[in-house]
Amino acid sequence: MKNKWAALALLAATQFVLILDLMIVSIAMPPMARELHLTQSDLSWMSSAYSLVFGGLLLLGGRLSDYVGRRRIFMIGMLLFAVASLAGGLAASGGALVAARAAQGLGGALVAPAALSLVMTIFKDDPALPKAMGIWGAVGAVGASVGVVAGGLLTDGFGWRSVFFVNVPIGVVAAALALVLLPAARGERASGGFDLLGAITSTGGLALLIYAVVDADWPLVGGAVVLLGAFLLIERRSAGPLMPLRIFRNRQLRAGNLLMFLIAGAMQPVAFILTLYTQVVLGYDATESGLSLVPISVAIALTASTVGGRALARYGVRPTIVAGLVFILAGLLFYLRLDTGSSFVTHLLAPELLTGVGFGLLVAAVTVAATSAVSPAESGLASGLFNVTQQVGISIGIAAQIALATAVAGGTSPEALVSGYHVSYLVAIGIIGLALVTALTQLPRRTPAAVPAEEAQAA
């Protein structure tokens, strides 16, 4: 494909927008609440609506891209995201905002797996794949950093509605450019037709699981397990399953998804706790808190776009992931030094850089492990599954670690809160340790992603 780097730029830009949107909307919530008289419950539902629809439909979105065509689903998702953003910017009530966020989640659930599967299709068996995945991982980190700053600037300068309106031209332009830059990639249609029952049970099960975890409604987990169990039974008997269970025979895919679940479940809660720590314990305002976390994203972006891709090309998946996990472990150990009198330069900066470098090293390798070792006909499915494991890992990790930290703290004094945060760091250390064991025992020693370094640098 002659324009593969232009295509990657478009796909990475949409990934950037999806991550950026999460951050800028969260920053704009307080003025939304004041203007529309929203309660904390309303704001919580505005976040949950996006997570429920996005996480619940990722698997379906990935499979639809295989059936209908990845470029087509990508375009539909971007246009839907643009229309939903317009509706959010024009919303006059909390209910309208929640509906708009749910529609944005649907658009994201279509775009995210389609975009990733297009990247894997465009760079299939290409020596430049590690470099492409490094760029992909870097863009996500930059989106998170820019979102914190852009959210404040847009909200302060143009009002909270601007954080929705900014997505409208981006979505329309991205959909138009897709016609020119992206291949009309499509997998083979299953002979048994579309698996409607599988789509219903998987979507309902995943959405219910995420809702139960986000809302800490643990009895609902049983309902989610029943639905997901029914989904697995349906997939075993379906002539054209939504998720062919044979895909899990792929050892590298299993390991890649398990690793992303563990890493997301360990590290996203740590980032969330750091925002609480800097504001509640150290007394930073929202802008200062956001800026204090920028080194993590910068380290991820720089490492993923340079060292991460080259390490993956030269050494392969397993050594690169193991090296990244070691860096993360070192950073987490440094977080245990944080107390009520810590400063940014002497206590926060070093562990942020270590964990950022670690994640930057492994993000491309984990993505390749989970998505590259499948047939082209199932790349959308693999991409959707990878996004699902990440989303579920984040939801479960944040809910469980925050609940544990709160229980251990037993109070709201800075000293009590710090003791609770330390327990969360220890849990994260244990999870990353488990991820390290998984990488060493479940990933193959050498993978197709490892190519001669000179080939990768020349690509």
N, C-alpha and C positions, 0 to 999 in steps of 0.2 A: 504494500500500500504506500503510494508516494507521499501522501500527506499525513503519515502516522503521527508525527509530532504535533501537527496542528490539531488533529483529532484528540490527542492526549490533552492538549492545552484546553480544549473545549470541555472535555469530560472532567478534568481536574478542576476547572473553574466552577462547574456545577456542584462538585463535591465541596468546594470552598464555600459556595453560597448556602448549601444545606447546613453546614456546620456553623457558618457565620450567623445564619438566621436564628439558630438555637440560642446563641449568646446575646444577640442584640435585643431579642424579644424579652429575655429574662431581665436585662438591664432596664427596659422600658416599663416593667410591670408597675412600679410604684405610681408614676403619673397616670397610667391607665386606671388604676384603682381609684385615684382621686377624682378624675373626670367622670368616670362612669359609675362611681359609688360601688365598687366591687369589694366583696369581702375576701378574707384570706382563703376561704373555701373556693370562691370563684377563681381566684388566681391559681390555686392548686389544680383545679379542673382544667384550666387553660393549658397548663403544662402536661397534665395527665392525658388530655384528649389527643394531643399530638403523639405522645409516647404509645398510647394504646393502639391507635390506628397504624402508626408507623411500624411498630414492632409486630403487631398482629398480622399485617398484610405483607410483610417483607418476603416471606416464603412464596406466597401467591404471586407477588409482583415479579419475583425472579423466574417463576415457571411461566408466567404470561409472556415474559420477554423471549423465552424459548419457543413458545407456540406462535405468538403473533408477530414477532420480530423485535429485535433489541432496539433498533433505531426508532421504530414506530412507538414502542412503549416509552422510550426515553422522551420523545417529543410530546406524547400525551401527558406524561407525568410533569414535564416542565410547564406546559400550558395550564394544566390544572393547578400547579403550584402558583403560577402567576395570577390566575383568576381568584384563587383562595386568598392570596395576599392582598389583592384589591379589595375583596370583601372584608378582610380584617381591618384594612385602613379606613373603610367607610362604616365600620360597625358602630352602632349606637347603643348597644347593650352588652352585658356580659355574656348572654346566651349567644348572640351573634358572633362574638369573639371566639367562644368555645367551638362553635360550628366551623368557623374559618380555620382555626388551628387543627381541627380534625381533618378538614379537607386538605390542608397543607401536609398533614401526616400521610394522607393517601397519595398525594403527589410525590412525596419523598419516598414512599414505599415502592413506587413504580420506578422512580429515577435511580435510586441508589444501587439496586442489584443490576439494572440494565446497564448503567454506566460502568460498573466494575467488570461485568462480563464482556462489555465492548472492549475495554482495555485489554483483558486477557485474550480476546479473539484477535485484536489487531496485532498484538505482540506475541502471539502463539508461536513457539519454537524460534523466537527471535533472540539473538544474543543481547539485545537491548532491553529485554524484559526486566532484569534487576534494576536498571537505571530508571525505567518507566515507573516501577512500583515504588522506588525511592522518592520520586517526584510526587507520586500519588499520596504517600504517607506524609510528606512534608507539607503539602497543600492543606491537609486536614489540620495540622498543628497551627499553621499560619491563620487559618480561618478562625480557630478558637481565640487566638491572641487578638486579631483584628476585631473580632466581634465584641470583645470587652470594651475596647476603646471606641469603636465605631458606634456602638449602642449608646454610649454616653454623649458623643458628639451629635449624633442625629437627634436624639431625644431633647437635648438642651438647645440645639440650634433650630430644629424644625418641628418639634413636637413628637409625641409617641407614635402618631399615625405614620410618620415617615419610615419607621422601621419595617412596616408592611409595604408601603408604596415602592420602596427601593427595589423590591423583588420583581415588580411587574415588568419593567422593560428588560430586566435580565432574563426572565423566563421566556419572554417572547423572542428575544434575540437568540438565545441558546437553541430554541426549537427551530428557528429559521436556519441557523448555521448547521444544525444537525443534518439537514437535507444535503448540504454541500460537502461536509467534512466526514460524516460517519458512514460506514458501510451498512447496508441493509441486512445485517446478520440475523439469521434465523436458524433455530435448531430443527430437528426432524419432528414432525407431528406424531404423537403416539397413536397407535392403531386403534386403541379403545376409546378415543375421544377424550374430552376434557373431564377431569375427575372432580365433579361438583361436590360430592359428599366429602371428599378429602379436603377441598378448599374450605368448606363450611366448618368442619371439625378442627382443622389446623388453625384457621383464623380465630375461631372462637376460643380454642384452648390457649393459644399464645396471648390473645388479648386479655383473657381472664387471669392468666398467670401473672402478666405484667401489672394488671390492675390490683390483684391481691397483694403483690409485693409492694407496689408504690403506696397503696392505701393501708398497708399492714393489716389486711383482713385475711389472716392465715387460714380460717376455715374454707375460704374460697379456693385455696390451693388444691383441695381435694377435687373440686369440680373441674379445675383446669387439668388435673391428672387424668380424670375420667375422659374428658374430651380428647386429650392428646393420646390416650390409650386407644380410644375408638379410632382415631386417625391412623394409628399404626396398623390396627387390624384391617381397616379399609384399604390401606396401601398394599398390604400383603395379598389381597384378593383382587385388586383392581387391575383391569387389562391395560389401562393407561394411567398409572398412578401419578398424582401430583408430585410426590417425592419417592421415586423408586428406591426401595430400601437397599438395593444392591450397591448404591453409592457409598454406603458405610463400610463395605468391604475394603475400600481404599484406606490403607493404614495411614498414609500421609494426610489425607483429608480429615480423618478422625482426629488425629493428633493436632492438626492445625486449628480445628474448631474448638477442641478442648483447651488448647493454649490460649486462644483469644478469649474464651469464656473466663478462664482463670485470671488472665492479665487485666481484662476490663473490670472484673469483679474486685480485684485488689486495688488498682490504681485510680479509677474514677472516684471511689469513696475518699481516697487520700486527698485528691484535688479538691473535692467538696469540703472536706474537713479543714483544709488549709484556708479556704475562704472564711469559714467560721472562726478559725483560730486567729487570723490576722485582724478581723473586725471586732470580735467579742473579747478576745484576750489582749491583743496588742493595741486595740483602739484605732485601727485604720478606718478611714471612710471607704465607701464602695469603690471609688476610683483608685485609691491607693491600694486597696486589696486586689483589684483586678490587675493593676500594673505590677504588683509584687509577684504575681504568678506568670508574668510574661516570659521570664527566663526559661521556664519549662518548655513552653511552646517554641521559643526560638531555638533551644537546643535540639528539640525533636526535628524541627524543620531543617536546620543546617546539617544535622547528622544523617537524616533520612535521605536528603537530596544529594549527599556527597559520599560519606563513608559507608552508609548503610547499603546503598546499591552496589558499590564496589566490593564490599565484603561478601555480599550475597553472590555476586558473580564469581569471585575468586575461590571462596571457601565452601559455598553451598548453604543450604537452609539451616541444618542443625548447628554448626559452629557459630553462625551469625546470631541465631536465637539465643544460644547459650551465653554468648558474650553479652548480649543485651540484657539478659536476666541477671547476670552477675553485677552489671552496673546498677540496675534497679535495686537489687538487694543492698548494695553499698549505700545508695541514697536513702533507702528506708531506715537503715541503721543510724544514719546521721539524724533523721527526723526524731529519733528517740531523745536527742539532746535538747529539743525545744522545751522551753518553760515560760513562765509568766514574764520574764525579763529579757527574752531573746530579741535580737535585732536582725534586720534583713541581711545585712552584709556578712555578719559573723556566724549566723545560724541557719538562715533560710537559703541563701544563694547556692552554697555548695551542694546540698542534697537535691535542690531543684535541677541543677545542671547535671548531676549524676543520673537522676531518674529520666531526665529529658534525653540525654545521650543514649541511655539504655533503650528507651522506647523507640528512639529514632533508628537505632541499629536493627531492632527486631521487627518493626511494623511491616516492612516490605516482605521479609522472609516468612512471617506468619501468614500474610495474605497469599503469597505464592503457595505455601504448603497447603492451605485450605481450598484453593480455587484452581490451581493449574493442572492437577493430575486427574482431570476428568475429560470426557469427550466433549467436542465443541457443541454437541446437541444438548449438553447438560450444564453448560457454563453459567447460564442464568440461574439455574437451580442451586449450583454450588455458591454463587455470589449471594443469593438470597439467604441461604443457610448460614453463611459466614456472618452476614449482617444480623441475622436473628440471634446467633450465639453471643455476639457482641452486645446487642441491645438487652438481652435477658441477663447477661453477666453484669452489666451496669446497674440495671434495676434491682436485682437481688443483692448485689454488693453494697450499694448505697443504703438500701433499707436495712439490711442486716447489720452493717458496721455502725450506722448512726444509732440504731436501737441499742446495740451493745455499748457503744461509747456513752450514751445517755444513762443507761442502767448502771454502769461502773462509776460514772461521775457522781450520781446521786445528789447533785446540787448544781447551782449556777455560778458559784464563785470561780474566778479564774483558775485557782489551784485545782478545784474539782474537775473543771472542764478539761484541763491539761491532762489529768490522770486518765480520763476517759479517752482522750485522743491517743494517748500512748498505747492503750489497749488496742485501738483500731490499727495503729501502725504495726503492732506485733502480729495481729491477724493477717495484715497485708504481707508481712514478712513470711509467715507460714504458707500463705497461698502462693506467693512467688517461688518459695522453695519447692512446693509441689509442682509448679509449672516447670521448674528446672529439672526435676526428676522425670517429668513427662517428656520433656524435650530430649533428654539423654537416653531414655529407654524406648520411646515410641517413634521417633523420627529416624529415617534411614541416614546412614553415615554420609552418603553422597547423593545429591539429587540433580535432576536435569537443569536446575536453576544455576548450578555452578558451571561457568564457562571460563575459558582462558581470560585473564584480566585484560590482556591487550585487545581482545575482541570487544569486550564490554566498553572499554574506553574509546575504541574507535567508532562505536555505534552512535 
